[in-house]
Amino acid sequence: MKRVNIYNTQPEAYHAIFAVEKYVKESNLQPLLEELIRTRVSQINGCAYCIQMHTQSALKAGESTERLFALTAWRESTMFTSEERAALALCDEITHISNSGVSDDTYTSAQRYFSDEKMAQIITLISLMNLWNRIAVSTKIA
């Protein structure tokens, strides 16, 4: 079944999203952390298109295949730093926000590693990836 192509139908929507992408790319987030977050959100949302795109970007940025393979089980893995684990916990809870929001424990843990500026950048990135995933999955972009 053919679905709407938002880029062709409503290019203004994509221009707005790309403005947020520009903000994220100009932020000072570490490229590997950015790609871990993008990939993890996409895994949770089942967005094959974005998983493929961001695992490839992560590999190009120097990420290991072993860590990418372990990303779905990051809580049980010892391959991720405490800082990455704090960001991934935030990522999981924001992506599943309807379950119970973002817990104070998760938020406080992330604040141990990230300044308010970085927290804002990470929350924006997670929210942006959820938007991209919802567009890709609902319109079957891949």
C-alpha positions in Angstrom: 0.0 0.0 0.0 1.3 3.4 -1.0 1.7 5.8 1.9 2.1 9.6 2.0 5.6 10.9 1.4 5.8 13.8 3.9 8.9 15.2 2.3 7.2 15.6 -1.0 3.7 16.5 0.4 4.7 18.8 3.2 8.3 19.9 2.7 7.9 22.6 5.4 7.6 19.9 8.0 10.9 18.4 7.0 12.5 21.8 6.9 11.4 22.3 10.5 12.8 18.9 11.5 16.1 19.6 9.7 16.4 22.8 11.7 16.4 20.7 14.9 18.9 18.3 13.2 21.1 21.3 12.6 20.9 22.2 16.2 21.9 18.7 17.3 24.8 18.5 14.8 26.1 21.9 16.0 25.9 20.8 19.7 28.9 19.4 21.4 27.6 15.9 21.9 30.2 13.2 21.3 29.6 11.5 17.9 29.7 8.0 19.4 27.2 8.8 22.1 25.0 10.5 19.6 24.9 7.4 17.4 24.4 5.1 20.3 21.3 7.2 21.3 20.0 7.3 17.7 20.4 3.6 17.3 18.9 2.7 20.7 15.8 4.8 20.1 15.4 3.2 16.7 15.7 -0.3 18.2 13.0 0.4 20.8 10.7 1.8 18.1 11.5 -1.0 15.6 12.6 1.4 12.9 14.8 -0.8 10.6 15.6 2.1 8.3 17.0 4.2 11.1 18.8 1.3 12.8 20.6 0.6 9.6 21.5 4.2 9.0 22.8 4.9 12.5 24.7 1.6 13.0 26.5 2.4 9.8 27.2 6.0 11.1 28.4 4.6 14.4 30.8 2.2 12.7 32.2 5.0 10.6 32.6 7.1 13.7 34.7 4.3 15.3 32.1 2.3 17.2 32.8 -1.4 17.6 30.4 -4.1 16.2 30.5 -5.8 19.6 29.1 -2.8 21.4 26.4 -2.3 18.7 25.5 -6.0 19.1 25.2 -5.5 22.8 23.2 -2.3 22.7 19.8 -4.0 23.0 21.0 -5.5 26.3 23.0 -2.5 27.5 21.7 -2.9 31.1 23.3 -6.3 31.3 26.5 -5.5 29.4 29.7 -4.3 30.9 30.8 -2.7 27.6 29.2 0.7 28.2 30.6 3.4 30.4 28.7 4.8 33.4 28.1 8.0 31.4 26.7 6.1 28.4 24.5 4.0 30.7 23.0 7.1 32.2 22.3 8.5 28.7 20.8 5.1 27.6 18.6 4.9 30.6 17.3 8.4 29.8 16.9 7.3 26.2 14.8 4.2 27.2 12.5 6.1 29.6 11.9 9.0 27.3 11.1 6.7 24.4 8.8 4.7 26.6 7.5 7.9 28.3 3.9 6.8 28.4 4.8 3.9 30.7 5.8 6.0 33.7 7.6 9.1 32.5 11.2 9.7 33.4 12.1 8.6 36.9 13.9 11.0 39.3 16.6 8.3 39.7 17.3 8.1 36.0 17.3 11.9 35.6 19.5 12.4 38.6 21.9 9.8 37.4 22.2 11.5 34.0 22.8 14.9 35.8 25.9 13.4 37.4 27.5 13.2 34.0 25.9 15.9 32.0 25.6 19.6 32.4 22.2 21.3 31.9 23.3 22.2 28.4 24.2 18.6 27.6 21.0 17.3 29.2 19.0 19.6 27.0 20.9 18.4 23.9 20.4 14.7 24.8 16.7 15.1 25.5 16.3 17.0 22.2 18.2 14.3 20.4 16.1 11.5 21.9 12.9 13.4 21.1 14.1 14.1 17.6 14.9 10.4 16.9 11.5 9.4 18.2 10.0 11.8 15.7 12.1 10.4 12.8 11.2 6.9 13.8 7.5 7.6 13.9 7.6 9.2 10.5 9.6 6.4 9.0 7.6 3.5 10.5 4.1 5.1 9.9 5.0 6.0 6.3 7.1 2.8 5.6 10.0 4.9 4.3 12.4 1.9 3.9 
